[in-house]
Amino acid sequence: MKTSSIHDSANAARKTGYGMVILGIYLNIPFATLGMIFSYPEILRRPAGEILTRYVGGGPVLLGVWYAFVLAALAMVALAWIARSMGLAAAVAGILAGVFQAIGLIRWVFVVPVLARSYTSPNATAATRDAATLVFDALHAYAGVAIGEHLGQLLTAAWVMLLASSLGASGHVARWQVHLGHAAATLIVAGLAEGFATVLPFDPGLWGLATPAGFIALSAWMVAVGITLIHRAALPSRSPASTRSNA
């Protein structure tokens, strides 16, 4: 028996497990806080002028919460790298998902504050406000909807689908956990319809609820799988002792 290989596998599973539990919980903190202080994510579909005005009203606290959200996306990059031994394709998808989401989110930290101050300045002219809203709308459509939401969510769904399948095939998790991961990924993909609704004339209706439902399922999946991996990581370390006692 290759005890070093068993130890390395158990160590990777333990790190991945702790990472999934922590990130699964942490993701909900900035998301829920933004919902309370900024009406997120509903406000994303409001007029640019309203969003910029609300942003200024949020002050440094709102900027800090957005930065915490950026850190969550970067933590996903780290988690995907830690879990690379459990599926290389999943690791690549997870790393790219975290990078794209961070690119989309970080505009709220370094670009939107500048536009918000320009828009709400007492000395702002109508032309200044028009320019600020135009830049915001363009940036929101490209960095937000296209990169952060569309590509970020698509790759997040791919990461979940691939990792859940890999963990299921290797026997690391139960079948229901695989199904939960697949369901979360499916809901996240279905939620992409809302992004297309920003450029095509249709009402996404209930499809607009798919993304938040998908990320709730994602959080539950990450915590459940993380706990399972942490528990199973301890089993190989006891196997040699059990083998010797039975010899």
C-alpha atoms as an extended CHARMM CRD file, in Angstrom:
* protein
*
       247  EXT
         1         1  MET       CA              0.0000000000        0.0000000000        0.0000000000  PROA      1               0.0000000000
         2         2  LYS       CA              1.3620000000        3.4090000000       -0.9190000000  PROA      2               0.0000000000
         3         3  THR       CA              0.8290000000        5.2090000000        2.3620000000  PROA      3               0.0000000000
         4         4  SER       CA              2.3310000000        8.4700000000        1.0210000000  PROA      4               0.0000000000
         5         5  SER       CA             -0.1650000000        8.4730000000       -1.8420000000  PROA      5               0.0000000000
         6         6  ILE       CA             -3.0230000000        7.7970000000        0.5520000000  PROA      6               0.0000000000
         7         7  HSD       CA             -1.8180000000       10.5810000000        2.8090000000  PROA      7               0.0000000000
         8         8  ASP       CA             -1.5860000000       13.0520000000       -0.1000000000  PROA      8               0.0000000000
         9         9  SER       CA             -5.0630000000       12.1230000000       -1.3000000000  PROA      9               0.0000000000
        10        10  ALA       CA             -6.5280000000       12.5000000000        2.1850000000  PROA      10              0.0000000000
        11        11  ASN       CA             -4.7690000000       15.8310000000        2.6490000000  PROA      11              0.0000000000
        12        12  ALA       CA             -6.1290000000       17.1570000000       -0.6690000000  PROA      12              0.0000000000
        13        13  ALA       CA             -9.6270000000       15.9700000000        0.2250000000  PROA      13              0.0000000000
        14        14  ARG       CA             -9.3930000000       17.6030000000        3.6640000000  PROA      14              0.0000000000
        15        15  LYS       CA             -8.2440000000       20.9400000000        2.2590000000  PROA      15              0.0000000000
        16        16  THR       CA            -10.9030000000       20.8210000000       -0.4410000000  PROA      16              0.0000000000
        17        17  GLY       CA            -13.5500000000       19.9730000000        2.1340000000  PROA      17              0.0000000000
        18        18  TYR       CA            -12.6770000000       22.8390000000        4.4330000000  PROA      18              0.0000000000
        19        19  GLY       CA            -12.4500000000       25.1960000000        1.4660000000  PROA      19              0.0000000000
        20        20  MET       CA            -15.8890000000       24.2030000000        0.1960000000  PROA      20              0.0000000000
        21        21  VAL       CA            -17.5330000000       24.6190000000        3.6020000000  PROA      21              0.0000000000
        22        22  ILE       CA            -15.9400000000       28.0110000000        4.2050000000  PROA      22              0.0000000000
        23        23  LEU       CA            -16.6560000000       29.3550000000        0.7170000000  PROA      23              0.0000000000
        24        24  GLY       CA            -20.1690000000       27.8880000000        0.6580000000  PROA      24              0.0000000000
        25        25  ILE       CA            -20.9780000000       29.8840000000        3.7900000000  PROA      25              0.0000000000
        26        26  TYR       CA            -18.9170000000       32.9810000000        2.9680000000  PROA      26              0.0000000000
        27        27  LEU       CA            -20.5340000000       33.5010000000       -0.4420000000  PROA      27              0.0000000000
        28        28  ASN       CA            -23.8440000000       34.2420000000        1.2430000000  PROA      28              0.0000000000
        29        29  ILE       CA            -22.5090000000       36.9580000000        3.5650000000  PROA      29              0.0000000000
        30        30  PRO       CA            -21.7640000000       39.7120000000        1.0050000000  PROA      30              0.0000000000
        31        31  PHE       CA            -24.7160000000       38.5830000000       -1.1230000000  PROA      31              0.0000000000
        32        32  ALA       CA            -27.1780000000       38.8740000000        1.7710000000  PROA      32              0.0000000000
        33        33  THR       CA            -25.6320000000       42.1440000000        2.9650000000  PROA      33              0.0000000000
        34        34  LEU       CA            -25.9650000000       43.6840000000       -0.4940000000  PROA      34              0.0000000000
        35        35  GLY       CA            -29.5840000000       42.5880000000       -0.5250000000  PROA      35              0.0000000000
        36        36  MET       CA            -30.2230000000       44.4380000000        2.7110000000  PROA      36              0.0000000000
        37        37  ILE       CA            -28.3380000000       47.6830000000        2.0150000000  PROA      37              0.0000000000
        38        38  PHE       CA            -28.4510000000       47.9170000000       -1.7980000000  PROA      38              0.0000000000
        39        39  SER       CA            -31.5260000000       45.9050000000       -2.9180000000  PROA      39              0.0000000000
        40        40  TYR       CA            -29.2030000000       43.5170000000       -4.7700000000  PROA      40              0.0000000000
        41        41  PRO       CA            -29.6760000000       41.8270000000       -7.2220000000  PROA      41              0.0000000000
        42        42  GLU       CA            -32.9740000000       43.5260000000       -8.1900000000  PROA      42              0.0000000000
        43        43  ILE       CA            -31.2940000000       46.9310000000       -8.4390000000  PROA      43              0.0000000000
        44        44  LEU       CA            -29.0940000000       45.7360000000      -11.3020000000  PROA      44              0.0000000000
        45        45  ARG       CA            -32.0380000000       46.1070000000      -13.6870000000  PROA      45              0.0000000000
        46        46  ARG       CA            -32.9360000000       49.6220000000      -12.5020000000  PROA      46              0.0000000000
        47        47  PRO       CA            -32.0250000000       52.8200000000      -14.4220000000  PROA      47              0.0000000000
        48        48  ALA       CA            -28.3550000000       53.8040000000      -14.2120000000  PROA      48              0.0000000000
        49        49  GLY       CA            -29.1040000000       57.1210000000      -12.5200000000  PROA      49              0.0000000000
        50        50  GLU       CA            -30.9700000000       55.3970000000       -9.6980000000  PROA      50              0.0000000000
        51        51  ILE       CA            -28.1680000000       52.8770000000       -9.1960000000  PROA      51              0.0000000000
        52        52  LEU       CA            -25.4670000000       55.5530000000       -9.0960000000  PROA      52              0.0000000000
        53        53  THR       CA            -27.4450000000       57.6480000000       -6.6180000000  PROA      53              0.0000000000
        54        54  ARG       CA            -28.0550000000       54.6340000000       -4.3640000000  PROA      54              0.0000000000
        55        55  TYR       CA            -24.3590000000       53.7540000000       -4.5450000000  PROA      55              0.0000000000
        56        56  VAL       CA            -23.2910000000       57.1470000000       -3.2130000000  PROA      56              0.0000000000
        57        57  GLY       CA            -25.7930000000       56.7640000000       -0.3860000000  PROA      57              0.0000000000
        58        58  GLY       CA            -24.1750000000       53.4690000000        0.6220000000  PROA      58              0.0000000000
        59        59  GLY       CA            -20.8210000000       55.1180000000        1.3450000000  PROA      59              0.0000000000
        60        60  PRO       CA            -17.6320000000       53.2220000000        2.2880000000  PROA      60              0.0000000000
        61        61  VAL       CA            -19.6250000000       50.3530000000        3.7970000000  PROA      61              0.0000000000
        62        62  LEU       CA            -21.1870000000       49.4900000000        0.4400000000  PROA      62              0.0000000000
        63        63  LEU       CA            -17.8070000000       49.6550000000       -1.2920000000  PROA      63              0.0000000000
        64        64  GLY       CA            -16.3680000000       47.3420000000        1.3530000000  PROA      64              0.0000000000
        65        65  VAL       CA            -19.1420000000       44.7900000000        0.8880000000  PROA      65              0.0000000000
        66        66  TRP       CA            -18.5630000000       44.7700000000       -2.8660000000  PROA      66              0.0000000000
        67        67  TYR       CA            -14.8610000000       44.1700000000       -2.2330000000  PROA      67              0.0000000000
        68        68  ALA       CA            -15.7690000000       41.2620000000        0.0420000000  PROA      68              0.0000000000
        69        69  PHE       CA            -17.7640000000       39.8560000000       -2.8800000000  PROA      69              0.0000000000
        70        70  VAL       CA            -14.6830000000       40.1730000000       -5.1180000000  PROA      70              0.0000000000
        71        71  LEU       CA            -12.6800000000       38.2170000000       -2.5360000000  PROA      71              0.0000000000
        72        72  ALA       CA            -15.2970000000       35.4480000000       -2.6590000000  PROA      72              0.0000000000
        73        73  ALA       CA            -14.7440000000       35.1170000000       -6.4240000000  PROA      73              0.0000000000
        74        74  LEU       CA            -10.9620000000       35.0070000000       -5.9320000000  PROA      74              0.0000000000
        75        75  ALA       CA            -11.4190000000       32.3980000000       -3.1900000000  PROA      75              0.0000000000
        76        76  MET       CA            -13.1710000000       30.2470000000       -5.7810000000  PROA      76              0.0000000000
        77        77  VAL       CA            -10.0050000000       30.3960000000       -7.8970000000  PROA      77              0.0000000000
        78        78  ALA       CA             -7.9770000000       29.1510000000       -4.9190000000  PROA      78              0.0000000000
        79        79  LEU       CA            -10.4960000000       26.4040000000       -4.1470000000  PROA      79              0.0000000000
        80        80  ALA       CA            -10.5270000000       25.1610000000       -7.7420000000  PROA      80              0.0000000000
        81        81  TRP       CA             -6.7160000000       24.9640000000       -7.6570000000  PROA      81              0.0000000000
        82        82  ILE       CA             -6.7010000000       23.0830000000       -4.3500000000  PROA      82              0.0000000000
        83        83  ALA       CA             -9.2240000000       20.5830000000       -5.7610000000  PROA      83              0.0000000000
        84        84  ARG       CA             -7.3150000000       20.0530000000       -9.0380000000  PROA      84              0.0000000000
        85        85  SER       CA             -6.4300000000       16.4580000000       -8.1190000000  PROA      85              0.0000000000
        86        86  MET       CA            -10.1660000000       15.6760000000       -8.1970000000  PROA      86              0.0000000000
        87        87  GLY       CA            -10.5520000000       16.6730000000      -11.8320000000  PROA      87              0.0000000000
        88        88  LEU       CA             -8.3310000000       18.8330000000      -14.0330000000  PROA      88              0.0000000000
        89        89  ALA       CA            -11.1650000000       19.9540000000      -16.3240000000  PROA      89              0.0000000000
        90        90  ALA       CA            -13.1990000000       20.9990000000      -13.2890000000  PROA      90              0.0000000000
        91        91  ALA       CA            -10.2080000000       22.9130000000      -11.9160000000  PROA      91              0.0000000000
        92        92  VAL       CA             -9.7640000000       24.8630000000      -15.1580000000  PROA      92              0.0000000000
        93        93  ALA       CA            -13.4780000000       25.7100000000      -15.2900000000  PROA      93              0.0000000000
        94        94  GLY       CA            -13.4790000000       26.7800000000      -11.6250000000  PROA      94              0.0000000000
        95        95  ILE       CA            -10.4080000000       28.9790000000      -11.9770000000  PROA      95              0.0000000000
        96        96  LEU       CA            -11.8050000000       30.7290000000      -15.0550000000  PROA      96              0.0000000000
        97        97  ALA       CA            -15.2060000000       31.1140000000      -13.3800000000  PROA      97              0.0000000000
        98        98  GLY       CA            -13.6490000000       32.8410000000      -10.3830000000  PROA      98              0.0000000000
        99        99  VAL       CA            -11.5060000000       35.1130000000      -12.5640000000  PROA      99              0.0000000000
       100       100  PHE       CA            -14.4310000000       36.1730000000      -14.7830000000  PROA      100             0.0000000000
       101       101  GLN       CA            -16.6780000000       36.8230000000      -11.8010000000  PROA      101             0.0000000000
       102       102  ALA       CA            -13.9460000000       38.8640000000      -10.0890000000  PROA      102             0.0000000000
       103       103  ILE       CA            -13.5040000000       40.9450000000      -13.2590000000  PROA      103             0.0000000000
       104       104  GLY       CA            -17.2290000000       41.6250000000      -13.3430000000  PROA      104             0.0000000000
       105       105  LEU       CA            -17.5400000000       42.4440000000       -9.6390000000  PROA      105             0.0000000000
       106       106  ILE       CA            -14.4840000000       44.6380000000       -9.1940000000  PROA      106             0.0000000000
       107       107  ARG       CA            -16.0260000000       47.4200000000      -11.2880000000  PROA      107             0.0000000000
       108       108  TRP       CA            -18.1710000000       48.1790000000       -8.2270000000  PROA      108             0.0000000000
       109       109  VAL       CA            -15.0140000000       48.9050000000       -6.2340000000  PROA      109             0.0000000000
       110       110  PHE       CA            -12.9050000000       51.0100000000       -8.6020000000  PROA      110             0.0000000000
       111       111  VAL       CA            -15.0950000000       52.2970000000      -11.4480000000  PROA      111             0.0000000000
       112       112  VAL       CA            -18.6800000000       52.7210000000      -10.2450000000  PROA      112             0.0000000000
       113       113  PRO       CA            -17.6680000000       55.0160000000       -7.3240000000  PROA      113             0.0000000000
       114       114  VAL       CA            -16.0810000000       57.4440000000       -9.8000000000  PROA      114             0.0000000000
       115       115  LEU       CA            -19.1660000000       57.4390000000      -12.0170000000  PROA      115             0.0000000000
       116       116  ALA       CA            -21.4640000000       57.8090000000       -9.0020000000  PROA      116             0.0000000000
       117       117  ARG       CA            -19.5760000000       60.8560000000       -7.7270000000  PROA      117             0.0000000000
       118       118  SER       CA            -19.6680000000       62.4530000000      -11.1810000000  PROA      118             0.0000000000
       119       119  TYR       CA            -23.3920000000       61.8070000000      -11.5170000000  PROA      119             0.0000000000
       120       120  THR       CA            -24.3640000000       63.1050000000       -8.0750000000  PROA      120             0.0000000000
       121       121  SER       CA            -21.9800000000       66.0580000000       -7.8790000000  PROA      121             0.0000000000
       122       122  PRO       CA            -23.8140000000       69.3560000000       -7.1770000000  PROA      122             0.0000000000
       123       123  ASN       CA            -21.8560000000       70.8630000000      -10.0600000000  PROA      123             0.0000000000
       124       124  ALA       CA            -22.7280000000       68.1020000000      -12.5370000000  PROA      124             0.0000000000
       125       125  THR       CA            -24.3280000000       69.2960000000      -15.7570000000  PROA      125             0.0000000000
       126       126  ALA       CA            -26.9050000000       67.3760000000      -17.7270000000  PROA      126             0.0000000000
       127       127  ALA       CA            -24.1520000000       66.3850000000      -20.1640000000  PROA      127             0.0000000000
       128       128  THR       CA            -22.0210000000       65.0640000000      -17.2920000000  PROA      128             0.0000000000
       129       129  ARG       CA            -24.8740000000       62.9720000000      -15.9660000000  PROA      129             0.0000000000
       130       130  ASP       CA            -25.6720000000       61.6440000000      -19.4400000000  PROA      130             0.0000000000
       131       131  ALA       CA            -22.0270000000       60.6680000000      -19.9220000000  PROA      131             0.0000000000
       132       132  ALA       CA            -21.8820000000       58.9570000000      -16.5270000000  PROA      132             0.0000000000
       133       133  THR       CA            -25.0000000000       56.9040000000      -17.2030000000  PROA      133             0.0000000000
       134       134  LEU       CA            -23.8120000000       56.0040000000      -20.7050000000  PROA      134             0.0000000000
       135       135  VAL       CA            -20.4590000000       54.7520000000      -19.4130000000  PROA      135             0.0000000000
       136       136  PHE       CA            -22.1720000000       52.8810000000      -16.5770000000  PROA      136             0.0000000000
       137       137  ASP       CA            -24.6320000000       51.1710000000      -18.9320000000  PROA      137             0.0000000000
       138       138  ALA       CA            -21.8520000000       50.1190000000      -21.3070000000  PROA      138             0.0000000000
       139       139  LEU       CA            -19.6480000000       48.8550000000      -18.4890000000  PROA      139             0.0000000000
       140       140  HSD       CA            -22.5720000000       47.1060000000      -16.8240000000  PROA      140             0.0000000000
       141       141  ALA       CA            -23.4950000000       45.3220000000      -20.0600000000  PROA      141             0.0000000000
       142       142  TYR       CA            -19.9430000000       44.2170000000      -20.8340000000  PROA      142             0.0000000000
       143       143  ALA       CA            -18.1720000000       43.6280000000      -17.5100000000  PROA      143             0.0000000000
       144       144  GLY       CA            -21.3160000000       42.8270000000      -15.5600000000  PROA      144             0.0000000000
       145       145  VAL       CA            -23.7560000000       40.9330000000      -17.7630000000  PROA      145             0.0000000000
       146       146  ALA       CA            -21.3960000000       39.5110000000      -20.4130000000  PROA      146             0.0000000000
       147       147  ILE       CA            -18.2610000000       38.6600000000      -18.4140000000  PROA      147             0.0000000000
       148       148  GLY       CA            -19.3410000000       38.3970000000      -14.7900000000  PROA      148             0.0000000000
       149       149  GLU       CA            -22.8320000000       36.9980000000      -15.1170000000  PROA      149             0.0000000000
       150       150  HSD       CA            -22.8450000000       35.1200000000      -18.4260000000  PROA      150             0.0000000000
       151       151  LEU       CA            -19.3150000000       33.7010000000      -18.7160000000  PROA      151             0.0000000000
       152       152  GLY       CA            -18.8510000000       33.5660000000      -14.9480000000  PROA      152             0.0000000000
       153       153  GLN       CA            -22.0990000000       31.6830000000      -14.3580000000  PROA      153             0.0000000000
       154       154  LEU       CA            -21.5850000000       29.3930000000      -17.3560000000  PROA      154             0.0000000000
       155       155  LEU       CA            -18.1570000000       28.3560000000      -16.1180000000  PROA      155             0.0000000000
       156       156  THR       CA            -19.3850000000       28.0660000000      -12.5240000000  PROA      156             0.0000000000
       157       157  ALA       CA            -22.0400000000       25.6370000000      -13.7300000000  PROA      157             0.0000000000
       158       158  ALA       CA            -19.3800000000       23.7020000000      -15.6560000000  PROA      158             0.0000000000
       159       159  TRP       CA            -17.1680000000       23.5520000000      -12.5430000000  PROA      159             0.0000000000
       160       160  VAL       CA            -20.0010000000       22.2250000000      -10.3870000000  PROA      160             0.0000000000
       161       161  MET       CA            -21.1650000000       19.7180000000      -13.0010000000  PROA      161             0.0000000000
       162       162  LEU       CA            -17.6490000000       18.3630000000      -13.6460000000  PROA      162             0.0000000000
       163       163  LEU       CA            -16.5690000000       18.2670000000      -10.0080000000  PROA      163             0.0000000000
       164       164  ALA       CA            -19.7930000000       16.6380000000       -8.8350000000  PROA      164             0.0000000000
       165       165  SER       CA            -19.4660000000       13.9700000000      -11.5320000000  PROA      165             0.0000000000
       166       166  SER       CA            -15.7980000000       13.3640000000      -10.6940000000  PROA      166             0.0000000000
       167       167  LEU       CA            -16.4600000000       13.0900000000       -6.9540000000  PROA      167             0.0000000000
       168       168  GLY       CA            -19.3610000000       10.7460000000       -7.6010000000  PROA      168             0.0000000000
       169       169  ALA       CA            -17.3570000000        8.5130000000       -9.9400000000  PROA      169             0.0000000000
       170       170  SER       CA            -14.5150000000        8.2340000000       -7.4050000000  PROA      170             0.0000000000
       171       171  GLY       CA            -16.9140000000        7.3970000000       -4.5820000000  PROA      171             0.0000000000
       172       172  HSD       CA            -16.0280000000       10.4560000000       -2.5260000000  PROA      172             0.0000000000
       173       173  VAL       CA            -19.6400000000       11.6050000000       -2.1800000000  PROA      173             0.0000000000
       174       174  ALA       CA            -23.1180000000       10.0900000000       -2.1170000000  PROA      174             0.0000000000
       175       175  ARG       CA            -25.3360000000        9.9200000000       -5.1930000000  PROA      175             0.0000000000
       176       176  TRP       CA            -27.7500000000       12.5270000000       -3.8230000000  PROA      176             0.0000000000
       177       177  GLN       CA            -24.8670000000       14.9810000000       -3.5060000000  PROA      177             0.0000000000
       178       178  VAL       CA            -24.0070000000       14.4360000000       -7.1610000000  PROA      178             0.0000000000
       179       179  HSD       CA            -27.6270000000       15.0870000000       -8.1170000000  PROA      179             0.0000000000
       180       180  LEU       CA            -27.7270000000       18.2310000000       -5.9650000000  PROA      180             0.0000000000
       181       181  GLY       CA            -24.6290000000       19.5460000000       -7.7270000000  PROA      181             0.0000000000
       182       182  HSD       CA            -26.1140000000       18.8170000000      -11.1440000000  PROA      182             0.0000000000
       183       183  ALA       CA            -29.3780000000       20.5150000000      -10.1440000000  PROA      183             0.0000000000
       184       184  ALA       CA            -27.5000000000       23.6240000000       -8.9690000000  PROA      184             0.0000000000
       185       185  ALA       CA            -25.5390000000       23.7570000000      -12.2240000000  PROA      185             0.0000000000
       186       186  THR       CA            -28.7170000000       23.3810000000      -14.2790000000  PROA      186             0.0000000000
       187       187  LEU       CA            -30.4500000000       26.2200000000      -12.4300000000  PROA      187             0.0000000000
       188       188  ILE       CA            -27.4180000000       28.4910000000      -12.8540000000  PROA      188             0.0000000000
       189       189  VAL       CA            -27.4070000000       27.8460000000      -16.6090000000  PROA      189             0.0000000000
       190       190  ALA       CA            -31.1670000000       28.4490000000      -16.7980000000  PROA      190             0.0000000000
       191       191  GLY       CA            -30.6020000000       31.7950000000      -15.0950000000  PROA      191             0.0000000000
       192       192  LEU       CA            -28.5900000000       32.9830000000      -18.0910000000  PROA      192             0.0000000000
       193       193  ALA       CA            -31.9250000000       33.7540000000      -19.7600000000  PROA      193             0.0000000000
       194       194  GLU       CA            -32.1760000000       36.9030000000      -17.6440000000  PROA      194             0.0000000000
       195       195  GLY       CA            -28.9700000000       38.2310000000      -19.1840000000  PROA      195             0.0000000000
       196       196  PHE       CA            -30.3140000000       37.7320000000      -22.6970000000  PROA      196             0.0000000000
       197       197  ALA       CA            -33.4350000000       39.6330000000      -21.6290000000  PROA      197             0.0000000000
       198       198  THR       CA            -31.2820000000       42.7710000000      -21.4110000000  PROA      198             0.0000000000
       199       199  VAL       CA            -30.6730000000       42.6980000000      -25.1750000000  PROA      199             0.0000000000
       200       200  LEU       CA            -33.6860000000       40.7950000000      -26.5280000000  PROA      200             0.0000000000
       201       201  PRO       CA            -37.3340000000       41.8730000000      -26.2070000000  PROA      201             0.0000000000
       202       202  PHE       CA            -38.7330000000       39.2400000000      -23.8550000000  PROA      202             0.0000000000
       203       203  ASP       CA            -39.6850000000       38.9220000000      -20.2110000000  PROA      203             0.0000000000
       204       204  PRO       CA            -37.6620000000       36.1580000000      -18.4670000000  PROA      204             0.0000000000
       205       205  GLY       CA            -40.4930000000       35.6870000000      -15.9420000000  PROA      205             0.0000000000
       206       206  LEU       CA            -39.7700000000       32.8370000000      -13.5600000000  PROA      206             0.0000000000
       207       207  TRP       CA            -36.4410000000       32.2490000000      -15.2970000000  PROA      207             0.0000000000
       208       208  GLY       CA            -35.2400000000       35.2900000000      -13.3660000000  PROA      208             0.0000000000
       209       209  LEU       CA            -35.4840000000       33.2300000000      -10.1700000000  PROA      209             0.0000000000
       210       210  ALA       CA            -33.2720000000       30.4610000000      -11.5250000000  PROA      210             0.0000000000
       211       211  THR       CA            -29.9670000000       32.1780000000      -10.7360000000  PROA      211             0.0000000000
       212       212  PRO       CA            -30.6060000000       32.9140000000       -7.0350000000  PROA      212             0.0000000000
       213       213  ALA       CA            -32.1270000000       29.4440000000       -6.6200000000  PROA      213             0.0000000000
       214       214  GLY       CA            -29.1030000000       27.9390000000       -8.3330000000  PROA      214             0.0000000000
       215       215  PHE       CA            -26.6350000000       29.7180000000       -6.0640000000  PROA      215             0.0000000000
       216       216  ILE       CA            -28.5910000000       28.7210000000       -2.9600000000  PROA      216             0.0000000000
       217       217  ALA       CA            -28.3930000000       25.1160000000       -4.1580000000  PROA      217             0.0000000000
       218       218  LEU       CA            -24.6980000000       25.6530000000       -4.9200000000  PROA      218             0.0000000000
       219       219  SER       CA            -24.0290000000       26.8370000000       -1.3630000000  PROA      219             0.0000000000
       220       220  ALA       CA            -25.8860000000       23.8490000000        0.0840000000  PROA      220             0.0000000000
       221       221  TRP       CA            -23.9790000000       21.4890000000       -2.2230000000  PROA      221             0.0000000000
       222       222  MET       CA            -20.5980000000       22.9580000000       -1.3020000000  PROA      222             0.0000000000
       223       223  VAL       CA            -21.2530000000       22.6820000000        2.4340000000  PROA      223             0.0000000000
       224       224  ALA       CA            -22.6350000000       19.1480000000        2.1720000000  PROA      224             0.0000000000
       225       225  VAL       CA            -19.7940000000       17.9220000000       -0.0280000000  PROA      225             0.0000000000
       226       226  GLY       CA            -17.2170000000       19.7240000000        2.0930000000  PROA      226             0.0000000000
       227       227  ILE       CA            -18.3980000000       18.0330000000        5.2770000000  PROA      227             0.0000000000
       228       228  THR       CA            -18.3580000000       14.6530000000        3.5400000000  PROA      228             0.0000000000
       229       229  LEU       CA            -14.8040000000       15.1650000000        2.2420000000  PROA      229             0.0000000000
       230       230  ILE       CA            -13.5540000000       16.2380000000        5.6660000000  PROA      230             0.0000000000
       231       231  HSD       CA            -15.1120000000       13.1420000000        7.2230000000  PROA      231             0.0000000000
       232       232  ARG       CA            -13.8030000000       10.7520000000        4.5880000000  PROA      232             0.0000000000
       233       233  ALA       CA            -10.3040000000       12.2820000000        4.6890000000  PROA      233             0.0000000000
       234       234  ALA       CA             -9.8000000000       10.8000000000        8.1360000000  PROA      234             0.0000000000
       235       235  LEU       CA            -10.6150000000        7.2370000000        7.0520000000  PROA      235             0.0000000000
       236       236  PRO       CA             -7.3760000000        6.3770000000        5.1380000000  PROA      236             0.0000000000
       237       237  SER       CA             -5.2350000000        7.3650000000        8.1260000000  PROA      237             0.0000000000
       238       238  ARG       CA             -6.9480000000        4.6910000000       10.1910000000  PROA      238             0.0000000000
       239       239  SER       CA             -6.7670000000        2.0340000000        7.4820000000  PROA      239             0.0000000000
       240       240  PRO       CA             -3.1420000000        0.9570000000        8.1010000000  PROA      240             0.0000000000
       241       241  ALA       CA             -3.8410000000        0.4900000000       11.8220000000  PROA      241             0.0000000000
       242       242  SER       CA             -6.9430000000       -1.4960000000       11.0430000000  PROA      242             0.0000000000
       243       243  THR       CA             -4.9850000000       -3.6380000000        8.6040000000  PROA      243             0.0000000000
       244       244  ARG       CA             -2.2720000000       -4.3650000000       11.1370000000  PROA      244             0.0000000000
       245       245  SER       CA             -4.7900000000       -5.2560000000       13.8350000000  PROA      245             0.0000000000
       246       246  ASN       CA             -6.4760000000       -7.7190000000       11.5110000000  PROA      246             0.0000000000
       247       247  ALA       CA             -3.2240000000       -9.3280000000       10.3550000000  PROA      247             0.0000000000
